[in-house]
């Protein structure tokens, strides 16, 4: 019964709304720096982009987006995903509901093919798309194949993005999630773009996938350095 109540739409809406307001409060009460300087001017002329982030380090990423950049975020169709989706909408993001998988044959079961099509359509319509590069339930910080496939089919660059705060609570979850806290300093780091050609073969896609991992790890490490903490 407790599980049933916890999954009631009104309960999920309430939690998602609270999460959005809390994240806004965290953003307002931390002094953020952005690296590299001029990054928004640099990529503002090359929109849309595919924003890559790690699970567990993603809560503050919506604030890395300038308000004038239209964007959608890919979120799973689980109960946890529903909470995140409600929060994302209240933070001004459009939604793509789908989950990824490390195994291509599982993508259809999780709505991944529908999500793939929606992501491609959004990018072709001029909207940036943000998604976690690693797949739920692990292994953490191992990029799945979906993000580079989206880049291949749209020609849009992948931007690794990491956000960190000097104060946070580290959870004992599969992704070692970091719950950001108010009243400190924060950092937003954008890595170098990763491009995937439309005729990329399997070997080139694997090289791009590894580049996404390296880019995200580098951006995350740097984001934590800027707030005076070790990564995670």
C-alpha positions as CSV (number, residue, x, y, z in Angstrom):
1,X,0.0,0.0,0.0
2,X,2.9,2.4,0.8
3,X,4.4,1.8,-2.6
4,X,1.0,2.3,-4.2
5,X,0.5,5.6,-2.4
6,X,4.1,6.7,-3.3
7,X,3.3,6.2,-7.0
8,X,0.0,8.1,-7.0
9,X,0.1,10.9,-9.6
10,X,-0.7,13.6,-7.0
11,X,2.2,12.4,-4.8
12,X,4.6,12.3,-7.7
13,X,3.5,15.8,-8.8
14,X,4.0,17.1,-5.3
15,X,7.5,15.7,-5.1
16,X,8.4,16.9,-8.6
17,X,7.2,20.4,-7.8
18,X,9.1,20.5,-4.5
19,X,12.3,19.3,-6.3
20,X,12.0,22.1,-8.9
21,X,11.6,24.8,-6.3
22,X,14.4,23.3,-4.2
23,X,16.8,23.3,-7.2
24,X,15.9,26.9,-8.0
25,X,16.8,27.8,-4.4
26,X,20.1,25.9,-4.6
27,X,20.9,27.8,-7.8
28,X,20.0,31.2,-6.3
29,X,22.1,30.6,-3.2
30,X,25.3,29.4,-4.8
31,X,27.8,31.6,-6.7
32,X,28.3,29.9,-10.0
33,X,31.3,30.2,-12.4
34,X,31.2,29.0,-16.0
35,X,34.1,27.5,-17.8
36,X,35.3,28.1,-20.5
37,X,34.5,31.8,-20.7
38,X,32.4,32.8,-23.6
39,X,31.0,29.3,-24.1
40,X,27.5,30.4,-24.7
41,X,28.5,32.9,-27.3
42,X,30.6,30.2,-28.9
43,X,27.9,27.6,-29.2
44,X,24.9,29.9,-29.5
45,X,25.7,30.2,-33.2
46,X,25.9,26.4,-33.6
47,X,22.6,25.3,-32.1
48,X,21.0,22.8,-31.6
49,X,23.4,20.6,-29.6
50,X,23.2,17.3,-27.8
51,X,24.0,17.8,-24.1
52,X,25.6,14.8,-22.4
53,X,25.6,14.4,-18.6
54,X,26.2,11.7,-16.0
55,X,23.5,10.1,-13.9
56,X,23.7,11.3,-10.3
57,X,25.4,14.5,-11.3
58,X,22.5,15.8,-13.4
59,X,20.2,17.7,-11.0
60,X,21.6,21.1,-11.6
61,X,22.3,20.7,-15.3
62,X,19.1,22.6,-16.3
63,X,20.7,25.7,-15.0
64,X,23.5,25.4,-17.5
65,X,21.1,26.2,-20.3
66,X,20.5,29.8,-21.2
67,X,16.8,30.6,-21.1
68,X,16.6,31.5,-24.7
69,X,17.9,28.1,-25.9
70,X,14.9,25.8,-26.6
71,X,15.7,22.3,-25.3
72,X,14.2,18.9,-24.4
73,X,15.5,16.4,-21.9
74,X,15.2,12.6,-22.2
75,X,13.8,11.1,-19.0
76,X,12.8,7.5,-18.2
77,X,9.2,6.4,-17.9
78,X,9.7,5.0,-14.4
79,X,8.2,6.5,-11.2
80,X,11.5,8.2,-10.4
81,X,11.5,9.4,-14.0
82,X,8.0,10.9,-13.5
83,X,9.3,13.0,-10.6
84,X,12.2,14.2,-12.6
85,X,10.0,14.9,-15.6
86,X,7.6,17.1,-13.5
87,X,10.6,19.0,-12.1
88,X,12.2,19.4,-15.6
89,X,9.0,20.9,-17.0
90,X,8.8,23.4,-14.1
91,X,12.4,24.4,-14.9
92,X,11.4,25.2,-18.5
93,X,12.4,22.0,-20.3
94,X,10.5,20.0,-22.8
95,X,10.3,16.2,-22.4
96,X,11.2,13.1,-24.2
97,X,10.1,10.0,-22.2
98,X,12.3,7.0,-22.9
99,X,15.1,4.9,-21.3
100,X,18.3,3.7,-22.8
101,X,20.1,0.3,-22.5
102,X,23.6,-1.0,-23.0
103,X,22.1,-3.7,-25.1
104,X,20.5,-2.6,-28.4
105,X,17.8,-5.3,-28.3
106,X,16.5,-4.0,-25.0
107,X,15.9,-0.5,-26.4
108,X,12.5,-1.2,-27.8
109,X,11.3,-2.6,-24.4
110,X,12.1,0.6,-22.7
111,X,10.7,3.0,-25.3
112,X,14.1,3.8,-26.5
113,X,13.3,3.7,-30.2
114,X,10.4,6.1,-29.7
115,X,12.8,8.3,-27.7
116,X,15.4,8.1,-30.4
117,X,12.9,9.2,-33.0
118,X,11.7,12.1,-30.8
119,X,15.2,13.2,-30.1
120,X,16.1,13.2,-33.8
121,X,13.0,15.1,-34.6
122,X,13.6,17.7,-31.9
123,X,17.1,18.4,-33.1
124,X,16.0,18.7,-36.7
125,X,13.4,21.2,-35.4
126,X,16.1,23.3,-33.8
127,X,15.7,22.2,-30.2
128,X,18.7,21.0,-28.2
129,X,18.4,17.6,-26.5
130,X,19.9,16.7,-23.1
131,X,20.3,13.1,-21.9
132,X,22.3,11.1,-19.4
133,X,25.0,9.2,-21.3
134,X,25.1,6.3,-18.9
135,X,22.2,3.9,-18.6
136,X,20.1,3.4,-15.4
137,X,21.3,0.7,-13.0
138,X,24.8,0.8,-14.2
139,X,27.5,0.5,-14.7
140,X,27.8,4.2,-13.7
141,X,29.8,6.5,-16.0
142,X,29.9,4.1,-18.9
143,X,28.3,5.8,-21.9
144,X,25.7,3.8,-23.8
145,X,25.5,3.6,-27.6
146,X,22.3,5.8,-27.9
147,X,23.9,9.2,-27.6
148,X,26.4,8.7,-30.4
149,X,23.7,7.2,-32.7
150,X,21.6,10.3,-32.2
151,X,24.6,12.4,-33.2
152,X,25.3,10.2,-36.2
153,X,21.7,10.6,-37.5
154,X,21.4,14.3,-36.9
155,X,25.0,15.7,-37.5
156,X,24.7,17.7,-34.3
157,X,27.7,17.9,-31.8
158,X,27.7,16.3,-28.4
159,X,28.6,18.7,-25.6
160,X,29.7,17.1,-22.3
161,X,28.3,19.2,-19.4
162,X,29.0,18.9,-15.7
163,X,27.7,21.0,-12.8
164,X,29.1,20.8,-9.2
165,X,28.5,22.6,-5.9
166,X,30.9,23.0,-3.0
167,X,28.3,21.6,-0.6
168,X,26.3,18.4,-1.3
169,X,25.1,15.1,0.1
170,X,26.5,11.9,-1.6
171,X,23.9,9.1,-1.8
172,X,24.7,5.4,-1.6
173,X,23.0,4.7,-5.0
174,X,24.2,2.9,-8.1
175,X,25.2,6.2,-9.6
176,X,26.6,7.8,-6.4
177,X,24.1,10.6,-6.8
178,X,25.1,14.0,-5.5
179,X,22.3,16.1,-3.9
180,X,23.4,19.7,-4.2
181,X,23.0,22.0,-1.2
182,X,22.5,25.8,-0.9
183,X,24.8,28.5,0.4
184,X,28.1,27.7,-1.3
185,X,29.8,28.0,-4.7
186,X,29.0,26.2,-7.9
187,X,30.6,25.5,-11.3
188,X,29.3,24.8,-14.8
189,X,31.9,23.2,-17.1
190,X,31.3,22.5,-20.8
191,X,33.7,20.2,-22.6
192,X,34.9,20.2,-26.2
193,X,32.3,19.1,-28.7
194,X,32.3,15.5,-30.0
195,X,31.2,15.1,-33.7
196,X,30.0,11.9,-35.3
197,X,29.8,11.7,-39.1
198,X,26.8,10.4,-40.8
199,X,28.7,7.5,-42.4
200,X,30.5,6.5,-39.1
201,X,31.1,2.7,-38.9
202,X,31.0,0.6,-35.7
203,X,34.7,1.3,-34.9
204,X,34.2,5.1,-35.3
205,X,31.0,5.0,-33.2
206,X,32.9,3.2,-30.4
207,X,35.7,5.8,-30.6
208,X,33.0,8.5,-30.3
209,X,31.4,6.7,-27.4
210,X,34.7,6.6,-25.5
211,X,35.2,10.2,-26.3
212,X,31.9,11.0,-24.6
213,X,33.0,9.1,-21.5
214,X,36.4,10.9,-21.5
215,X,34.8,14.3,-22.1
216,X,32.3,13.9,-19.3
217,X,34.8,12.6,-16.9
218,X,37.2,15.5,-17.6
219,X,34.3,18.0,-17.3
220,X,33.1,16.5,-14.1
221,X,36.6,16.4,-12.6
222,X,37.2,20.1,-13.5
223,X,33.8,21.1,-12.2
224,X,34.7,19.7,-8.8
225,X,38.1,21.2,-8.9
226,X,36.6,24.6,-9.4
227,X,34.5,24.3,-6.2
228,X,37.5,22.9,-4.2
229,X,36.4,19.3,-3.9
230,X,37.4,15.9,-5.3
231,X,35.2,14.4,-7.9
232,X,32.1,12.8,-6.3
